[in-house]
Amino acid sequence: MSHAAAHITPRPTVRRVTQDTTSTPPSGLRRVYMLDVMRSCRIPLPAMLSWITGLGFDTLLLALPRHHGTADIAGFPPSEIADFSPIVEAASRAGLHVQLDLRLDIAGDAASAVRRHPEWYHPITRRPADPRQQPAPPGLHRVNLQAQGAHEAFAEYWAEILRQLNKHGVGSYRCKLHATVPPEVWRNLKAASPELCFSAWTPGLPAADVLSLPRDCFDVTYNSLAWWDFGAGWLKDEWARLAAVAPVANTIGLPDRSTTGPAARQAARRMLDVAAVNGHGLLLATGFEFGLPTGLTYPSYGADDWQRLR
């Protein structure tokens, strides 16, 4: 795969992401299949995991739904990860590397992080609903690390949780970036767990925020290919910004729910063509292979939906 956005050239569509699903991806390159973690709590069907590996994926990303932080599903005691441990264990047995969304900027009032360290959070005030957006649920808290020493303590707390999750089979993270979580936190987490892989989720992130990202924390950055119209020049500009942070991987999806039928199939094939010859791996959400519009920031389906989708 080329790392230069300028080399984007259509190629014949392939049915598999890769022809070799047994070898370890080179230099951290991964082919990531994403599920909603909250919709993946039952023991997954073996056929689903065989389907994922048969398509050529080597990594399973368990993604958080909207308005959920990682503190809502993992914390102290470590047994709190039990709700999604069946799919982690099954995926590991199937030879899949397991990723988890790492979103540190929000947490619900029931999260152990909020109960143990209320000084790190402040409640989000509910405003009149914007009809264009889903309103935040009650009891949601935003991280607030203004106190002296809070950055270091916060990072130390999360470093321990990541060590516990690693013992349970989670080896890497898709980092949901937010301005309230300073770069020092990401640096400290990487320094505390250099063996873990951290990818930066950047679609929708302002260009100025991308330029301020630390250069020594992330193993990969994700571009906005899934939202590209195959003509505008912004993708090349975005690629150049992201490449200064870490190698760039592709997002694959059909986020526009108004696109169906032949138009959707053509867009899907073109996206796969681009991803096949460019970038440092790719990510798509379950449902894409069935021609369904899917959320990439917040996926629409999980393992519990797979039999119905199939």
N, C-alpha and C positions, 0 to 999 in steps of 0.2 A: 504493500500500500504506500502510495506517495503521501508526503506530508505537505505538499504545496497546493494551495487552493487553486492556483492558476492552472493546474493540470486537470481540472474537472472535465472529463470526457465521457460521453455515454458509451456503454459497452452492452453486449447482449445480456439480458436478464438471466440469472442463474436461479435454480430452484432451492439451492442450499446456500447458507451464509458462507460456508467453507467446505472444502472437500475432505478435510482432516479434522475429526472431532476428538482424536485421542491424544494429540501432541499438546504440550504446554504452550500457550500463546507467547510469542516472542516479546521481550521487553515490556511486559505488562499489558500488551494488547489483549483486549477482551471483547467477546461477542456476547452482549448482555440482553437477557430476556427478562422483562419486568412484570411483576404482579403486585397488586394491592395487598399489603401485609395483613390488613384487618379483614380482608375477604379470603384469607388463606390459612385459617386456623384449624381446619379439619385435616386429618391425615390425607395427603394428596394421593390421587390415583397413580399407580405405577405407569399407566399408559400416558399420562400427561408428561411425566418426567422423561419417558422414552421419546415422546413427541418433541420435547425441547432439545434434547441432545441429538435426535435424529435430524433436526433442522440445522444443526451445526453450532448451537450455542454452547458456551463453556461456563457461563456465569448466570446465576439467578439473582435478580435484584428484588428485594422485598421493600416496596415503596410505601410511604405514608400517605394517607388521604389528606385532603385539605383540612386545615385547622388542627392538625395533629403534629406534635413535636416528638422527638425520640424519647424524651422524658416520660411521655404518656404510655410507652410500651416497654421501657427498660429503665432500671434503676436499682436501688437498694431496697430489699435484698435481691440478689441476682435471680432468685426463683421467679421474679416478675416476668421473665422472658418466656415462661412456660406456655403462654397462649399461642405463640407461633413457633415453638420449638419442634413440633412434628414435621413441618415442612423443611426446616433447617436440617434436621437429621436425615430426612428422606432425600433431600437434594444432595447432601454430602455423600450419602451412600451411592447415589447415581453418578457421582463423579463431577458434580457441578460445584464451582466456587460460589459461595454465598455472600452477597452484598446486602447492606441495609441502608436505608435513608438515615442520614445524620442531620437532623434539623434541630438546632440548639436555641433558636430565638424565641420559641413559644413553648408553653406547657399548660395543661389544664390544672385546675385547682386540686385534683386528686393525685397528681404526679408526686412521687416521693421527693423529687428535687425541690418542688415548691414547698412541701411540708417540712423538709429538713433545712432548707435554706431560703426562707421567704425574703431575705434581704437581697437576693439576686433577681427578684422579679417584681413587677408591678402589674395590677389588673388592667386589662384592656377595657376602656370605657366603650360601651355599645352606643353607636351613633344611629341616627335614623337610617333605615335601610336604603342603600343604593340599589335600584331595580336591576342594574347591570351586573351586580356582584352578589355572591352569596354572603349573607351577614355572618359575622363572627358569632359563635355560640357563647352563651354565658359561662363565666368561670374561666375564661382564657387569660393567660398571663404572658407578658412580654418580658424578655430578659433585660435587666438593667444593671450593668456592671460599673457603675460610677464610683463606688466606694474604693478606697485605697486597698490594694491587694486583691480585689475581687477577680481580676483577670486570671491571676495565677491560681487562686483557690478553685475557681470555676473549671479551669482546664485540668487541674489535678483531680477533681471530682469525676470529670468525664473520662479522663485517662484510665481510671480504675474501672469504670463501667465498660469501656471498650476492651480492657484486658479480660474481664469476666465474659463478655460476649464472644471474644475470640476463643475462649475455652469451650464455649458451646457451639462453635463452628462458623461464626461470622468473621470473615477475614478481610473485608474491605467495606468502604462506605461511599455513598453518593452524598456529597456535602451540599446542603441547601444553604446558600450564602445569604446573609442579611447584615445590614449596616450596624445593627446593635451587637453583633458578635465581632469583636476587633480581630485584625490579623494575628495579633499575639496569641490568641487562643488556638488558632489553627496551627501556628508554629509549635506551640507547646505540646499539642496533641501529637503532631508528627514526630517531635523529638522524643516523646514518651513511648511511642509505639512505632518505631521505624519499619517494623516488619509488616505493618498494615498498609493497605492501599487506600488513598483518598482521592476521589474524583470530584471536580468542581462542576456543579450544575449552573450554567451561566445563561441559558436562554431567558430573555427578558431583563437581564442585568444591564443597567446603563453602562455605556462605554467607559465613563470616568471610573465607575466602580471596578470594572475589569482591569483597568490600568493600575489600580491600587492594590490588587490581589498580591499576596506574597508569592515569590518565585520559587520557594524551596519547600512547599507543602504538598502540592498536588501532583499525582501521577498522570492525570489526564484532565482535560477540559472538554465540555460538551458544547457543540455548536448549535445553530438553529436551522439546520438543513430541513427539518420536517416542516418548517414554516416558509421555505423559500419558494419563489414562483418560477425558478429556473431561468430567470432573465435579469433580475435586479443585481446590481453590483455590490450590495452591502454584504453578501456572504463572504466575498473575498476579503473585504475590510475587516469583518469580524474574525475571520480565520487568522489574519495577521496579528490582531490584538491577542487572541487566545494563545497562539503559538508562542508568544513571549512569556506566557505563564507556565504552560505544560503542553505536551502533545495533544492534538485535537482529535476527538472522536465525533462520530456522526449520530444525530438523532434521526430516527426513522419512524414515521407515523402518519396518520390521516387525521389531524386535529380538527379539520373543517367538516362538521357534521352535515353540511349541505352537499358535499361531494360524494356521489354514489355512482354505481354502475361503471360503464367503460371509462369515464373520466377519472374515477377513483383508482381503477386498476392501472391506468396509464401513469398517473402520478406516483403510485406505489412502485411500479417497475422502474421509473426514471430515478426515483430516490435510491433504490437498491443499486442501480447501475452506478450512480455517483459514489455511493458508500463503498462499493466493491473495489474501487481503484483509488480511493483517496482516504486519508485519515488513519487514525490510530484506534481502530475498532469501531463498534457501533452499539446502539441501544435501541430497542423497540419494545413496545408493550403488548401483552397478550391481546388478541383480537385483531391485530394488524394482518396476520396471516389468513384470517377469515374475511378480510375486506371490511372490517368494522372500524369506524372512526374511534380513536382512542386518545385519552389524555396521556401526555408524557410527563408533565410536572406532577400531576395527580392522576394515576391510571384509573381506568374505569372498571377493570375486572381483576379478579384474583383466582387462585386455584380452586376455590369453592364454586366458581362459575364455569370452570372449564368444560365439564361434561355437557352443560346446557349450550355453551357456545359451539362445541364440537358437533 
